[in-house]
Amino acid sequence: MEQSSGRMYTLHFVLLCLSNAVFSASYNMLIPELPAYLTSMGGADYKGYILALFTLMAGLSRPFSGKLTDKVGRVPVMIFGSVVCVICSLLYPLISSVGAFLLLRFFHGFSTGFKPTGTSAYISDLVPNNRRAEAMGMVGLFSTIGLALGPAIGGFIAARWNIYVMFQVSAVFALLSVVILIGGLKETLPKPSRQRFSPSLLKISRHEIFEPLVLAPVIVTFFCFLSYGALLTIIPDFSQYLGIHNKGLFFTFFTGASIGIRLLAGKLSDKYGRLPVLKISTATMAIALFMLAMATTPYLMMVAAIIYGVSVGLNSPAVTAWTVDLGDPAHRGRALATMYIAMEAGIGLGAYFSAYIYHNNASYFPLAFGVMGVGCLVALVYMMLIYDNRRLKVMWRLVHMKAPFRRWL
């Protein structure tokens, strides 16, 4: 369902935003408490795997979620992702070994492997093309609200009662996301393109794994989101090192800044273009990470959190809209899944390598943050020196084509 004009703030759009908020809160409320929970089971050396395994499964499931989004529908894919989140949250209290915990984290990744792919494709179907980034930014805003409230709610529940109650509340939030999807959203994939689910749809060929048209946003996404995985993994320990007792305080400042800029970020991308916004956001992200590497006080850490939040708030809607712009409309789910594979790969590898560099030794915090800042600089260099030059070369060749060929442009 392609649209070039019309209203953006429909009932379906609002319900999708609400579903995203509670889904995001559901799995994010676990993150600040899971490192200590794993440590209590004797798995202190495996903290880097908490996010790495989660994002590994999310990445592995993306080709399937992309194909099913294009074949079966956007809403069923979103529902499946939310249901997985419900089941996994209920299973956490039943495990007592490090191996079982890591296995469950692996399967929990199915939730974010499916829900965001279906959501982004649904938004692209629903909203006018000239407001695509604004819509992505608004839905991302509600996800960020869930990111902000989730850790705070989870930390409060774990402190007031215990971590097992927190797991149950997480399941309730995910279930509420399912209820909203079932009760309020109509499928946007056109009926002629829709198929009934069959096991044969789970057979993935090579060309269904990667969408080459979106290589540029894939590269930028991967190198930028290395840092996000690192922050989710080592910021709780860094907070304690600086004497901050609330391990979620960094994410509160980060999320507040991200929420504030998202109200404007999508409109900027729609008006001035994806690349200018992405270049600014990537440079800002690198600055924030280098500030963290030099931070020796809680004040400097929170300033870096705000700057990083602004950069992510600018980056996410622009790169998602850029992916949709470049991708084939008939394979929108595949294009978005490819971008999300890069995101999960970045988060997972960022989590793993930051934990490896840090290795529970506070003297290595600056190195871990600095390496992630260099990753952002790689994305910036790619956009400025490689992608832009490639476009200039293509334009030069087109301009100098003979007249009979130019008339077809």
N, C-alpha and C positions, 0 to 999 in steps of 0.2 A: 504494500500500500504506500505508494510514493506521494508525497505532498510537497508542494512548493509554496503554499499559502494557507492561512487558516489560523485557528486558535491553538495555543500551546497548552494553556492551563485548563484542560478538560478534567472531568471527574476521574477518568481512567488514569490520567497523568498524576493526579493528586494521590490516588490510591497506590499507584506504583511507588511513588515517593515514600509513602508511609510504610509500605511493605519493605522497602529497602532499609529504612531506618531501624525497624525492629529486627530485621535479619542481621544487619551490621552489629547492632548492640548484642545480639545473641552470642556470636562467636568472639567478638572483641572483649566482652566482659571476662573471658577466661584468660586472656593473654598475660596480664600483669601477675596473675597468681600461679600460672602453670610452672614457671621456673622453680619456685620454692616447693611446689607440690612434687615435681619430679625429683628435686634434691632430697625431699623427705623419704623418697623410695630408694635412695641411693644412686640416683642418676645425675649427680651434679655435673659430670663431665659430658653429658649429652644434651645440655641446654640448647645448643645450636641446632639440634634436630627437631625441636618443638615446632619451629616455623619451617625448617627445611623440608621435613617429611610432608607437612601439611600442603606446602606449595608445590612439592613434587607431584603429589597426586592431583592437585588442581591443574597443573600443567599437563599431565598425562591424560586427563579426562577432557581437555579442551577440544581435541579433534572430534570426539564423540558428541560433546555438547554443541559444537558448531554445526555438525551434520544434522543432528536431531532438531536443532533450532530451525534449520532451513527446510527440513523434510516433515517433521511431526508438528512443530509449532513452537511459538515463543513461551506461551503460558505453561504447557506441560513440563518444559525444561526448567523453568523457574520453580515450579512446584516440587519437582524431584530434588533440586538443590536444597530447598528449605526443609523437606522431609528428612534428608540425610542429616542435616544439622540437628533436628529434633532427636533422632535416634542416637547419634553420637554423644550428645550432651547427657542423655539418660544412661549411657553405658560407662561414662567416666567413673562414677562412684563404685562400680562393680569390679574395677581392676585394681591389682595390688602389686604388680611387677613392672619393672622398667620396660621390658620387652613388649608387654601387652599395651602399656601406655603409648609407646612409640608406634605400634601397629594401629592403634585407634586414631592417633593423630594423622597417620597416613590416610586412612579411609575418611576421616573428617574432611580432608581436602576436596572430596567430591562436591561438597556443598558450594564452595566458591568456584569450583570448576564449571558448575552448571548455572547457578543463579545469575551472576553478572553477565554471562554471555546472552542468556535469554532476555535479560533486562535491557541491555544496550541495543539489541536488535529490535525489541518492542518499541523503545523510544524512537529509534530511527524511522520505524514505520509510522509512528503516531504523530510526530511533530513536523511543522513546516521545515523544509530544507534550509531556509535562510536563518533559522533559529536553532540549528542542530547543536552547536556547541553550548548555547545558552541552556538548552534542555538537559544536555549531559551534565553541565555544571550544577543545575538545580537538583537533579537526582543524586549527583555526587554529594551535594550539600547535605541531603538527608542521610546519606550513608555516613558522612562525616559526623553528623549529629549523633548517629548510632555509635560511631567510633569514640566520640567524646563521652557519651553517657554510659556506654557499656563498661569500660574499665572502672569508672566511678561507682556504678551500681554493683559490679562484681566485687570490688574491694570492700564496699560497705557491707554487703551481705556476708562475705567471708569473715570479716572482722566481728560483725554483730552476731552471726550464728556460726556457720562453718562453711568450708568449701563445698561440701556435698549439697547444701541448700543452694549454693551459687550455681552448681551444675543443673539443678532442677529448674531454677528460674531461667537459665539460658535456654533450656528446652521449651519452656512456656513462650518465650519471646519468638523462637523459631516457629513454633506452632501458630502463633498469631500471624506471622508472615504468610503462612500457608492459607489460613482462613481468609485473609484479605485477597489473596490471589484467586482462590476458588470462588469467593462470593462477589467480587467486584470487577474482574477484568475479562474482557472479550478478546478472543484470539485475533491477531492482526495479520497473520500469514494467510494470504488468499487461499480460498478453498481448492482451486485447481492445482495449487502447489502442495497441498497438504496430503500426507499419507498416514495410514494407521501404523502404529509402531509394530515392528517385527524384528526378530533377532538378526535378520539379514542386514538391517540398518547399522548394526554395530560392527560390521566389517568395514574397515577403513583402508582405503587405498592410499598410495603415496601422495597423489596430488590433492587429497582431501585433508592432509595434515598441515600443509603450509600454503598460504596465499601469497604468491610472489609480488602481487601488486602493492602490498602494504609493507614491503621490506624496510622502507625508511622509518615509519613510526615504530616498527619492531625494534630496530637498532637503538633508537632514542629511548624507548620504553625500558629496554633491558638495562642499559647503563645507568639510567636515572633511578630505577627501582632497586638496584643493588643497595643503595643507601637506606631505603625504607626497611628492608629486611634486617640490616645491621642495627638500626635504631630500635626496632621491636625486640631484638634479641639482647642487646647489651645496655640499653638505657636504664632498665631497672637496677642493674648492678652499678652503673655510673651514678645514678641518683643516690644510692646508698653511700657510695664513695665520697660524694660531695656533701653528705650529711642531710640529705632530703629523705624524710621518713615515708612520705607518700610517693610510692614508685610510679604512680600514674600522673603526677603533676606535670611532667614534661609533655605528656600527650594531651593534657588539658589545654596548655598554652598553644601547642602545635595545632590542635583541632580548632580552637577559638580563632586563630589567625586564618586557618584554611576556610572556615565557615565565612568569615568576613569577606575574604577576597573572592570566594566563589559566586557571591551575588553579582560580581562585576566581570569575572574572568571569562565566562562564556560569551558575553556580549562583546568583549574586546576581541576575542578570537574570531567571531562572526564578522566583525567590522574591519579589522586590520589584517586578518589572515592567521593561519595556524603557526607558520614558521616564526614570525616576529615574536609572538607570545611565547613560543617554546624556547627560543634562544634566551629571552630574558629570564624565564622561569628556571632554566637549567643553570645559567650563570648564578642566579640567586641561590639555588640549591647547593652549589659548590661552595659559595661563601659561607652558608650556614654550617656546613660540615667542617670547614676549616676553622670556624669559630668554636665549634664543639671540641675540636682537637686541641685548642688552646685554652679552653674554659677551665678555670680553677675555682670558680665560685658558683653558687646556685643562680645568682643574678645573670651571669654570662650565659649559663646553660639555658635559662628561660628566654633570653634575647635570641639565642640561636634557634630555640624551638619556634618562636614567632616567625623568624625569617624563613625557616624551613617550611612552616605551615603555609606561608604566603606562596612559596615556590610550588608546593604540591597542589595548592588550590588553583594556581594558574595552569599548571602542567596537565593535570588529568583530563579536564574537559576538552582541551585543545588537541591532545594526542588521540583521544577517542574519536572526536569528530574528524580529525585528519584521516584516521583509519577508515571510517565510513566513506569519506570523500573519495579516497583512492580505490576502495574495493569495488568489486562487481556487485550491483544490487541483488542479483540472483543468488549470490553466495555471501550475503551480508554476515550470516552467522559464522562462516568459515573465516572471513576477514577479521572479525572481532575476536574469534577464538585464537587466531594466530597472534594478535596483539597481546591477548591475555596470557598466552603461553610465554611470551617474552617477559611479561610482568611477573609471572610466577617464577620463571627461571631466575630473574633478577632478585626477587625477594628471597627465594630459597638459597641461592648462592651467596647473597649478601649476608643472610643469617648464618650460614655455615662458615664462611671465611672470616666474618667478624668475630665469631666465637673462637675460631681457630687462632686468629691473631691475638685476641685478648687473652685467651687461655687462663681465665680467672686470675690474671695478674694486672693490677691497676696501672702499672707503668706502661702498659701497651694500649691503653685507651686512645691516646693521641694518634698512634699509628693506625689503629683500626678506623677511626673517623677520617683520617687523612687519606687512606687508600680509597675509601668510598667517595671522597671529594674528587679524587683523580678520575674515578669512573664517570662522574658528571661532566668533567672537562672533556673526556673522550666523546661523549654525546654532543657536546657543544662544538667541538672541532669537526665532527662528522657533518653537522648541519651547516657550518660556516665554510668549510674548505672542501668538502667532498660532495654533499648533496647539492648545494648551490652551484658549484662549478659544473656538475653534471647537467643540471638544468640549463645553464648558459651554453654549454656545448651543443645540446639538443636544439636550442633556439637558434644558434648560429648556423647549424646545418640546415634547418628549415628555411631560414631567411635566404640562404644561398642556393636553394634548390631551383631548378629551372622553372620557368613560368608555368608550363603545362601541368607540373606536379603541384605547384603552390596553390593553384586554383581550387584544389580539393581540400585545402586546410580550413 
